[in-house]
């Protein structure tokens, strides 16, 4: 939820902590069937989208989140052709996925068509034309229902979800994770958004408990996204394969072959992101 005061968007996701972004110009503020969407401009972060008052994406720092959620599993896998994105209506995740020419298809399942349409209109710099890429298969549906019913298999599944409230709550359940694993091809990788461990420890702990029961290799890695305040963000990692152990030289070769120009991700940072502080590591075991 949020409490607006004198031209500021005040996020009150946590009862004992708040962050505020100044609203320099409001571009959109209305409700869809699923949630309240607001898009506004901020001098430092550019255009900002909030859902039910919680910051989802900003033009200023979206590259950190999208690069780390997309490139880490795809480059670690090494041969990903089918990628599934759950959520990601702003288009940033699909944009980074489809920067890999080796990916034949990115299926994006977004529950709220309004998010897609409004981000295409008001934040086109994030999607950068990806919705016109013929390799993108956009499905407007509930992600939990999609993984329960599809017979398709994916090399990488990226759960680009909101926090575990409202429409995104179901994407943090053991049932959803089990069904998502069923949709993985052999050696496939599941990556999830797991919040800021310092402020949301139970979110990571619960996901890791489910992952340990499902996968041979279950852990998380970290990314520092300024607007996801309170410390580094945890990204869950689950696979039955050996992708996390891909050596640095191989990662560097794959990165070079992909021809990626990044602002955050590097092969060296890829490896370092799995080195966890003790307080985070304790939530994963």
N, C-alpha and C positions, 0 to 999 in steps of 0.2 A: 504494500500500500504506500501512499505518499501523502504528505502534507505540504501544500504549496504556501509559501510565505513570501510576499513582496517580490514576485518575479523569480522565485527560485523553485526548482523541482527538488523536493526533499524526500529521499528514499528512506523508508522506515521498515525495511525488510527484517531487521533485527530489533528486538525491544530495547536493547541497551546501546545501540550504535546507529548513527545516521550519517548519510552523506548528502550533499546538496550540489546541484549544478544550476548555474544561473540560466534563466530562459531569456535569451536576447531577442528571439522572435519565434512565436508559436506558429507552426506550419499546419498542424493537424491535431485535433483532439476530439475523439469520439469513440463509441463502443461498437464492437462487432458482436456476433452471437456468442463469442468465446471470451472476450476480454476488452479492456479499455486500451486503446492505442493512442500514444501521443508522439509526435515528432516535432522537435524544436531545434533551434540553432543556439550554439554556445561558442563564444569567441575562441576558446582553446581546443575544444573537442569536435568542433564542426557540428554537423547534424547528428542528433541523438534520438534514438527510439526507445521509449519505455513501454512496457506492458504491465498494466495494473500498477503503475507507479515505479516499477523496478527497471533499472537500466539494462537493456539487452545488447545494444550495439551503438558505437559512436564511430563517426568517420575518422576520428583522430587516432584511435588505437585498435581498431578492429583487426588490423593485420597480424597482431601478436596472436590472438586467439585462433583466427582462421588458419594461419600458417602452421601453427603447432598441432592443431587437431587434424589437419589434412596431410601434411608432408611427413610427419613422424610415422604414422602407420603405413602410408603408401610406399615410402622409400624403404622402410624396414622390411615390408613384404617383398618388394622387388619385382613382382609380376602381377600386380593388381589390375584387373580389367573391368570388373564389376564392383561398383562402390554404391553403397546405400547411405543416404543422409536422412536421418529422422529429425524433422524441424528445419531450422536454417532458412526460414522464409525470406530473410533479407538478401539471400543469394550469395553471400560472401563465402560460405563453405563450398558450395558447388563451384564457384569461381576458382578457388584454389585447387579443388580436386581435378577440374578439367584443364588446368594448366599442365597436367601430365598427359602428354600425347598418347601414352601407353594405355590410358583408361578408355575403354570402349564405350562405357555408359555409366552415367551417374544418375541414379534414381533418387529423387528428393521427395520425401513424403511430409507435407506440411498440413497441419490441421486447419489453419485459418487462411483462407484465400485473401482476406483483407490485408494480412501482413505482406503477402507477396505483392499485391497491387499497389499498396501505399509505398512500399520501399522502392518499387520500380519507378513510381512517380516522383517521390520526394528524396530518395537516397540512391540514385542510379550509379553513383560512384562506387558503391559497394559491390553491386552485382556485375558491373562493367560489361553488360551485354550478354551475360551467361544464359539468361532465359531464352535467348535466340539460338543458342548452341544446339545443333541437332543431336548431340550426345546426351543432352539433359532430358530426362523423363520426369516431368513434374506431375506428382500425384497429390491431389487435395483429399486427404483422408487422415484418420486417426492412426498415428504411427504404431501404437500398441496393437490395434486391430490388423494393421498391415502385416506385421511380423507373425501374427497368429495364423494368418490365412494364406500367405503367399507360398508358392512352391519353388520360388527362385532362390538361388544361393549367391552369396556375395563374398568377395575377397576381403573387403573392408567394410565395416559398418561404423558410422560416426553418428553418435547421438548428440545432436546440437540442440539441447533442450533448455527450457527455462528452469528456474529453481523449482523444487518439488512442492509447488503450490498451484492451484488452479489446473488448467489443462495439462500441465507438465508433470503432475504428481504421479501419474500411472507409469511414467518412464523411469521411475526409481525403484520399482518393485522387483522382487525375485522372479515373479511370473514373467514379467517383461524381459528380464535378462535371459531367462531360460529360453524363451521363444526367439530372442535375437540370436542366441548361440545356434539354435536349430537352423537359422538362415545363413550361417557361415559355411563357406566352402572349406575343404581341408586346408589347414594352415591359415585360415582366416583370422582377422583381428577385429575386436570390438573396442572402440574408444568412446568414452562418455565424459560429459561435463559434470564435474563433481564439486563445484563451488570452491570457496576459500576455506581450507581446513581449520585455520585459526578461529574463524567465526562460525563455521558450520561442520564441526567434527563428526557429528552423527551421520551426516549425509555421506561422507567418505567412508566411515566405518561400516555403515550398512551395505553400501555397494561392494566394498571389499569382502565382506562376509559372504555375499552372494557369489562374487567372482571366484573366491577360493574354492567354493563347492562346485563350480562349473568348469574352471579352466586349470590347465597345468601351470600356466604362467599368469599370475594375477598380481597386479601392482598398480601404481599410478606414476605419472610424471608431472612436472610443474611448468607453469608459464606465468610470467608477470604482466598482468593486464591492468593498467592504471585505474580504469573505472570499476573494476571488480576489486574494490578496496578491502583492506584488512590483511594483506599478505599475498603470497603467490596462490594462483588457482591450481587445483588438482584436476588432472585429466585421467580418468580410469583407463586401464589397459588390461585386456583379457584375450588370451589365445592359447591354443594347444600346440602351437608351433614354436619355432626357435627364433622368430624374427627379432626379438629384443636383443639377441646376442649377435646380430649382424655387426661385423667388425668395422672400425672407422674407415679403413681404406675402401671397403666395398660401398659404404654409405656415400663417401666422397665421390666415388666413380659414378654411382647412380645419380647423385645430385648434379654432377657436371653433365652427364648424358641427357638429363631432363631439361637442361638449359634454363633452370629457374632463376629468376631475379627476386630475391627476398629482402625483407626489411628486418626480420627477426630471426628466422630459422637459419641455422648452419648445421652441417653434419657434426661439428664438435659440440654445439649446444644440444643437439639431439641426444647424444650420449650423456651429457652432463645433467639433462633434465630428469633422468631417472635416479640421480643421486639425491636421496631424500634427507631433509633435516630429521632429527630424532623424533620430534613431536608429530611429524607427518608419518614417518615410518611406523610409529607405534599404532597408528590408526589402520594400517594395512595388514597387520598380522594378528 
